[in-house]
Amino acid sequence: MGAFGQTNYSASKAGLIGFTKSCARELAGYKIRVNAIAPGFIQTDMTEVLKEEHKAEIRAQIPMKEMGSPLDVAKAALFLVSDLAGYITGQVVNVDGGMVMAR
């Protein structure tokens, strides 16, 4: 989404998205699927240190009104590596409670 003061972070994410799509295109002929998962705010040690007021501001920006869990990300990964996603490649799956969509 981009954020003030986070140019380096945003640029690296954009690079990974381009890398994912390029690899997917190059490897599709070998039946190798390449996708990326873009987690939103996930309850981890990294987000635990945030002040409660900041967490409340974050939750207010998320349509589902809560941070995700590591299990939410793991479930997306499990889907992508399963046969259920056998015809999916070159995609970025946002696991963010709708945060990117909301903007």
Summary of the structure (lengths in Angstrom):
residues: 103
radius of gyration: 15.4
end to end distance: 8.2
largest distance: 49.2
contacts: 250
relative contact order: 0.21
helix: 55%
strand: 10%
